[in-house]
Amino acid sequence: MDEVRDHFDQIADKYDSYKQKNAYYYNYLKQLLIKLIDSKTPVLEIGCGTGEILAAVNPKKGYGIDISSEMIALAKRKYKHLSNLSFTSDAVAKFGNKNIKCIFMVDVVEHVEDLEQMTEDIAQIMNRETTLIITMANPRWEWLLAIAENLGLKMPEGKHIRRSYQQIKAILAKNNLSAIRHDKTLLVPVKIPLISQVANRYFENLLKPFAFIEYMVAVKQEDEVGVKSNQ
């Protein structure tokens, strides 16, 4: 955990510039989350970075947490004008009394060394109306991501573990959480004139196993809670 924290502290000042370099992907990701999340309820983002995605969701009340104090400091400065957002390095357990209705993690699960403990902590603060959303890069893309990183085209990952959906699903089940939705989307995650738009619109369904973004929505197993109808 210290290694991951140190890595993100070190790249914090360049974090937003890396996101801007890959704006096509991040803008698509924001729109996906806006569709999945009910912004009228309290929302918790785990691994919020500098707060950009939480701000895009624009919840009635949004809490962002991150193990990197440098990231949190940047998020606080960027969004100090937004009273509906707050950022901290507090542990997940601190939010048990906030009546959180949605918890989401974006490109974070691969950086969590003890995912079983993290999932247990998350499950403890979930109630019958809470949804958990996890997004990650499709593990099939790992070799291409490594090349892009070596060429300086994407943010350095640091220490990480690419877990499969089945591995994550099993960990969720151990904590009485059930995935009610699992999908892949965004076949081409970079902007290539004409190619990206055509591929993502017309070929994604045919080649869905290779789409870049993999995501899942989970609830407590005894629940029959749905996600927003405009997905």
C-alpha positions in Angstrom: 0.0 0.0 0.0 2.9 2.4 0.8 4.3 1.8 -2.6 1.1 2.6 -4.3 0.6 5.7 -2.2 4.1 6.9 -2.9 3.6 6.4 -6.7 0.5 8.5 -6.9 2.0 11.2 -4.6 4.9 11.4 -7.1 2.8 11.7 -10.2 0.0 13.9 -8.6 1.3 17.1 -10.3 1.1 15.5 -13.7 -2.1 13.5 -13.2 -4.5 15.9 -14.9 -2.1 16.4 -17.8 -2.1 12.6 -18.4 -5.9 12.6 -18.3 -6.1 15.5 -20.8 -3.8 13.6 -23.1 -6.3 10.8 -23.0 -9.4 13.0 -22.9 -11.4 10.8 -25.4 -11.3 7.9 -23.0 -12.0 9.9 -19.9 -14.9 11.9 -21.4 -16.5 8.6 -22.5 -15.9 7.2 -19.0 -17.6 10.3 -17.4 -20.6 9.9 -19.6 -20.9 6.2 -18.7 -20.8 7.0 -15.0 -23.3 9.8 -15.3 -25.7 7.2 -16.8 -25.1 4.7 -14.1 -25.1 6.9 -11.0 -28.1 8.6 -9.4 -26.6 12.0 -8.7 -29.6 12.9 -6.4 -28.2 10.7 -3.7 -25.0 10.7 -1.6 -22.1 9.2 -3.6 -18.6 8.0 -2.5 -15.7 7.7 -4.9 -12.9 5.5 -3.8 -9.6 6.5 -5.4 -10.8 9.9 -6.5 -7.5 11.3 -7.7 -7.8 15.0 -8.3 -11.6 14.8 -8.2 -12.4 15.3 -11.9 -14.7 12.4 -12.3 -16.6 13.0 -9.1 -17.1 16.6 -10.2 -18.4 15.4 -13.5 -21.0 13.2 -11.9 -22.1 16.3 -9.9 -23.9 14.5 -7.0 -26.1 16.1 -4.5 -23.4 15.2 -2.0 -20.1 13.7 -3.2 -17.3 12.3 -1.1 -14.0 11.6 -2.6 -11.3 9.5 -0.9 -7.8 8.7 -1.9 -4.7 7.2 -0.3 -2.6 9.9 -1.9 -2.5 13.1 0.2 -1.1 15.0 -2.8 -4.1 14.0 -4.9 -6.5 15.1 -2.2 -4.7 18.4 -1.8 -5.1 19.1 -5.5 -8.7 18.0 -5.5 -9.5 20.4 -2.6 -7.9 23.3 -4.4 -9.6 22.6 -7.8 -13.1 22.2 -6.4 -13.1 24.5 -3.3 -15.9 26.4 -5.0 -18.2 23.4 -5.0 -19.9 22.9 -1.7 -21.4 19.6 -2.6 -18.0 17.9 -2.9 -15.5 17.0 -0.1 -12.2 15.2 -0.3 -10.2 13.3 2.3 -7.8 10.5 2.9 -10.2 8.9 5.5 -10.8 5.2 5.4 -13.9 3.7 3.8 -15.3 2.8 7.3 -15.6 6.5 8.1 -18.6 6.8 5.8 -20.8 4.3 7.4 -23.1 7.0 8.8 -23.4 9.0 5.5 -26.2 6.9 4.0 -24.2 6.4 0.8 -26.3 5.2 -2.1 -23.6 4.7 -4.7 -19.9 3.7 -4.3 -17.7 3.8 -7.3 -14.1 2.9 -8.2 -12.6 4.0 -11.5 -9.3 2.3 -12.6 -8.6 1.6 -8.9 -9.2 -2.1 -8.4 -5.9 -3.1 -10.0 -4.0 -0.9 -7.5 -5.6 -2.4 -4.4 -3.2 -5.0 -3.0 -5.7 -6.5 -0.5 -8.9 -6.4 -2.5 -10.7 -8.8 -0.2 -10.2 -6.5 2.8 -11.2 -3.5 0.7 -14.3 -5.3 -0.4 -15.2 -6.2 3.1 -14.8 -2.6 4.2 -17.1 -1.5 1.4 -19.7 -4.1 2.1 -19.8 -2.9 5.7 -21.0 0.6 4.7 -23.5 -0.6 2.0 -27.2 -0.8 2.8 -30.0 -2.4 0.8 -30.2 0.6 -1.5 -26.5 1.0 -2.2 -24.9 0.1 -5.5 -21.2 -0.5 -6.1 -19.7 0.3 -9.5 -16.3 -0.9 -10.5 -14.7 0.1 -13.8 -11.3 -1.1 -15.0 -9.3 -1.6 -18.2 -10.0 -4.9 -19.9 -7.1 -7.2 -19.0 -6.8 -8.1 -22.7 -5.3 -4.7 -23.2 -2.5 -5.0 -20.7 0.3 -5.5 -23.3 -0.9 -2.5 -25.3 -1.1 -0.4 -22.1 2.5 -1.3 -21.3 3.7 -0.2 -24.7 1.7 3.1 -24.4 3.3 3.7 -21.0 6.8 3.1 -22.3 6.1 5.6 -25.1 4.9 8.2 -22.6 1.4 8.1 -24.0 -0.4 7.3 -20.8 0.0 7.7 -17.1 2.5 5.4 -15.4 0.6 2.7 -13.6 3.0 1.8 -10.9 2.4 -1.4 -9.0 -0.8 -3.1 -10.1 -2.5 -6.4 -10.7 -4.9 -7.0 -13.6 -7.7 -9.0 -12.1 -10.3 -10.8 -14.2 -14.1 -10.2 -13.7 -14.4 -13.8 -12.4 -11.8 -13.1 -9.7 -13.5 -9.9 -8.6 -16.9 -11.6 -8.8 -15.7 -14.3 -6.4 -14.4 -11.7 -3.9 -17.7 -9.8 -4.1 -19.5 -13.1 -3.4 -17.4 -13.7 -0.2 -18.8 -10.4 1.1 -22.4 -11.1 0.2 -22.3 -8.9 -2.9 -23.7 -9.9 -6.2 -22.9 -8.4 -9.6 -26.2 -7.5 -11.3 -24.6 -6.1 -14.4 -21.3 -6.8 -16.2 -20.4 -5.3 -19.6 -17.6 -4.1 -21.8 -17.6 -0.9 -23.9 -15.5 1.5 -25.9 -13.8 -0.7 -28.5 -11.3 2.1 -29.5 -10.3 4.2 -26.5 -8.3 6.9 -28.3 -9.4 9.5 -30.8 -8.6 8.4 -34.3 -10.5 10.6 -36.9 -13.3 8.6 -38.4 -12.0 5.3 -37.2 -12.9 5.7 -33.5 -16.4 6.8 -34.1 -17.2 4.2 -36.7 -15.6 1.3 -34.7 -17.3 2.3 -31.4 -20.7 2.8 -33.0 -20.9 -0.1 -35.5 -18.4 -2.8 -34.5 -18.4 -2.7 -30.7 -21.2 -5.3 -30.3 -19.4 -7.7 -32.7 -16.1 -7.3 -30.8 -17.3 -6.7 -27.3 -14.9 -9.1 -25.6 -12.1 -6.8 -26.8 -13.7 -3.5 -25.7 -11.4 -1.4 -23.5 -13.6 -0.5 -20.5 -14.9 -3.4 -18.4 -17.4 -2.5 -15.6 -19.7 -4.1 -13.2 -22.5 -3.1 -10.9 -23.0 -4.9 -7.6 -25.5 -4.9 -4.7 -26.1 -7.0 -1.6 -27.2 -10.4 -2.6 -30.6 -10.2 -0.9 -31.4 -7.0 -2.8 -33.4 -6.7 -5.9 -32.1 -3.2 -6.6 -31.8 -2.0 -10.2 -29.6 0.7 -11.7 -30.8 3.7 -13.5 -33.2 3.1 -16.3 -31.4 5.3 -18.8 -28.3 3.1 -19.0 
